[in-house]
Amino acid sequence: MNKRPISTLSLMRRIFMRDITVAWRRRSDIISVFFFFIIAASLFPFGLGADPQLLHAIAPSVLWVCALLSCMLSLPCMFEADYVDGTLEQLIISKQPTLLIALMKVLAHWVLSGLPLVFIAPLIGLQFNLTNNELQVLAFSLLLGTPTLSLIGSIGGALTLGLRGGSVLIALLVLPLYIPVLVFGAGAVNAISVGMSAQGGLSLLGAMLALALIFAPLTASYALKVAVE
C-alpha cells in the first residue's frame, strides 16, 4: 500500500516543530544566548555609573548591539545539527522546495533567539531610564529587526556549513550586513528621545525585512544545495 504523500504545508510545519523540539532538548544553548543579552546589557549601568542622562543616551545603541550579538551567537546552530546527522541532505533531495525548508528553519531560529528579546528588551530598558514611548518603539524595532538578522544570518550559516572555523566566518560575513539594521533600529529609538518621529527608521526596518524575506531564503537555499553535494 502506497504511503500518502506529504503536502508542502505539512512538511513546513514538521520542519518548524522539529527544530523547536531539538532546540528544547538542548535548551542550555537557548538559555545561554538569552542570558548573554540580559547580562551584557545590564553590565553597562554598573560600569558607567548611575548618571541617568548618560544611560538614557546610550540605551538604544547598547540594547541593539547586545540583541545583534545574541542573535549571532546562535547562527551556527541553524543548519549544523541537521547537516551532521544527514537530515538536511534528505530534506534537500526530497521534492519539496529548498527555499521553504530554509525559510522554516529561519523562522524557528527567530522564534527561539529573536522573539524572546522583543519581550525582555523593554524590561532591560527600564534600567536606562527609557520612557514608555521609547520602550514601545524599542520593542517594535526589535520585532521588525530581529527577523531580518535571522534571515541575513541564514546566508552566512548556509555558506559556511561544514567548514572549519565556521563561527568566525559567519561573523565576518554577516556583520557588515547587520550594520544597517543596527543603525536604523537604534536610530528609531533615538528619534523618539529627541522629540522626532520614529516612522522613518521603522519604515526602513520594514523595507529591509521585506527584501530579506525575498532574497535571503533564496540565497540560503542555493548555498545549502552546494553544501550537501
C-alpha positions in Angstrom: 0.0 0.0 0.0 1.5 3.3 -1.1 2.1 6.0 1.6 0.2 9.2 1.2 2.5 12.0 0.0 3.2 14.7 2.5 2.0 18.1 1.5 4.3 21.1 1.4 2.4 22.8 4.2 2.6 19.7 6.4 6.3 19.4 5.7 6.9 23.0 6.6 5.1 22.6 9.9 7.1 19.4 10.7 10.4 21.1 9.9 9.5 24.0 12.2 8.2 21.8 15.1 11.3 19.5 14.7 13.7 22.5 15.1 11.8 23.7 18.1 11.8 20.2 19.7 15.5 19.7 19.0 16.4 23.1 20.4 14.3 22.5 23.5 16.3 19.3 24.2 19.4 21.4 24.0 17.8 24.3 25.8 21.0 25.2 27.6 22.1 26.8 24.3 19.0 28.9 24.1 19.2 29.9 27.8 22.9 30.9 27.3 22.0 33.2 24.4 19.1 34.7 26.3 21.2 35.4 29.5 24.0 36.8 27.4 21.7 39.6 26.3 20.5 40.2 29.8 23.9 40.2 31.4 25.7 42.1 28.7 23.0 44.9 28.6 22.8 45.0 32.4 26.6 45.5 32.9 26.5 49.0 31.3 24.6 50.7 34.1 27.1 49.2 36.6 30.2 50.1 34.6 29.1 53.6 33.6 27.5 54.6 36.9 24.1 55.9 37.7 24.1 59.1 35.5 20.5 59.0 34.1 21.3 61.2 31.2 24.2 59.2 30.1 22.4 55.9 30.4 19.4 57.3 28.5 21.7 58.5 25.7 23.4 55.2 25.1 20.4 52.9 25.8 19.2 52.3 22.2 22.7 51.5 20.9 23.6 49.3 23.8 20.4 47.3 23.6 20.5 46.9 19.9 24.2 45.8 19.9 23.5 43.2 22.6 20.5 41.9 20.7 22.6 41.7 17.5 25.4 39.8 19.2 22.8 37.4 20.9 21.3 36.5 17.6 24.7 36.0 16.1 25.7 33.5 18.8 23.0 31.1 17.8 23.6 31.3 14.0 25.9 28.2 13.7 23.1 26.1 15.2 20.6 27.0 12.5 21.7 24.2 10.0 24.6 22.5 11.7 22.8 19.8 13.6 20.7 18.7 10.6 23.8 18.8 8.4 25.8 16.5 10.7 23.0 13.8 11.1 22.1 13.8 7.4 18.6 15.2 7.9 19.4 18.3 5.8 20.5 16.1 2.9 17.3 14.1 3.0 15.2 17.3 3.0 17.1 18.8 0.1 16.8 15.7 -2.1 13.1 15.5 -1.5 10.7 17.0 -4.0 9.8 19.9 -1.6 11.2 23.4 -2.4 14.5 24.0 -0.6 13.6 27.7 -0.3 10.7 26.8 2.0 12.9 24.5 4.0 15.4 27.3 4.6 12.5 29.7 5.5 11.1 27.4 8.1 14.5 26.9 9.8 14.9 30.7 9.8 11.5 31.1 11.4 12.4 28.5 14.1 15.7 30.3 14.8 13.9 33.7 15.2 11.2 32.2 17.5 14.0 30.8 19.7 16.6 33.6 19.6 14.9 36.8 18.4 11.4 36.8 19.7 12.3 36.5 23.4 14.4 39.6 23.0 11.4 41.6 21.9 9.7 40.9 25.2 12.7 41.2 27.5 14.4 44.3 26.0 11.8 46.8 27.3 12.3 45.4 30.8 16.1 45.8 30.5 15.4 49.3 29.0 13.9 50.4 32.4 17.5 50.3 33.8 18.4 53.0 31.2 15.5 55.3 32.2 13.7 55.0 28.8 10.2 56.4 28.6 7.1 54.4 27.8 7.1 55.6 24.2 10.8 54.8 23.8 10.2 51.3 25.2 7.4 50.7 22.8 9.5 51.8 19.8 12.3 49.7 21.0 10.1 46.6 21.2 8.6 47.3 17.7 12.0 48.0 16.2 13.3 44.7 17.5 10.1 43.0 16.2 11.0 44.2 12.7 14.8 43.9 13.0 15.4 40.6 14.6 13.7 38.6 11.8 16.0 40.4 9.4 19.0 39.4 11.5 17.9 35.8 11.3 17.3 35.9 7.6 20.7 37.6 6.9 22.3 35.2 9.3 20.9 32.2 7.4 23.0 33.2 4.4 26.2 33.1 6.5 25.2 29.9 8.2 24.5 28.2 4.9 27.7 29.5 3.2 29.9 28.3 6.0 28.2 24.9 6.6 30.7 22.2 7.0 33.7 24.5 7.0 36.3 24.6 9.8 36.0 27.7 11.9 32.5 28.4 10.6 31.5 30.5 13.5 34.2 33.1 12.8 33.4 33.1 9.1 29.8 33.7 9.8 30.6 36.8 11.9 32.9 38.1 9.1 30.1 37.6 6.5 27.1 38.9 8.3 28.4 41.7 10.4 28.7 44.2 7.5 25.1 43.3 6.5 23.9 43.8 10.1 25.1 47.3 10.3 22.1 49.0 8.5 19.7 47.1 10.8 21.6 48.3 13.8 21.7 51.9 12.6 18.0 52.2 11.8 16.9 50.1 14.8 18.8 52.3 17.3 18.0 55.4 15.3 14.3 54.8 15.6 14.5 54.9 19.4 16.9 57.8 19.4 14.4 59.8 17.3 11.8 59.4 19.9 14.2 60.6 22.6 14.9 63.9 20.8 11.2 64.5 20.0 11.2 63.4 16.4 9.2 60.7 14.7 10.4 57.1 14.6 8.4 56.4 11.4 11.4 56.8 9.1 13.6 54.3 10.9 10.8 51.8 11.4 9.8 52.1 7.7 13.4 51.3 6.6 13.5 48.3 9.0 10.3 47.1 7.4 11.7 47.6 3.9 14.8 45.6 4.9 12.7 42.9 6.3 10.7 42.6 3.1 13.9 42.5 1.0 15.4 39.9 3.3 12.3 37.8 3.0 12.7 37.8 -0.7 16.4 37.3 -1.2 17.8 35.6 2.0 15.9 32.3 1.8 16.6 32.0 -1.9 20.3 32.6 -1.4 20.5 30.3 1.6 18.7 27.5 -0.3 21.3 27.6 -3.1 24.1 27.6 -0.5 22.6 24.6 1.2 22.3 22.6 -2.0 26.0 23.3 -2.7 27.0 22.3 0.9 25.3 18.8 0.7 26.6 18.0 -2.8 
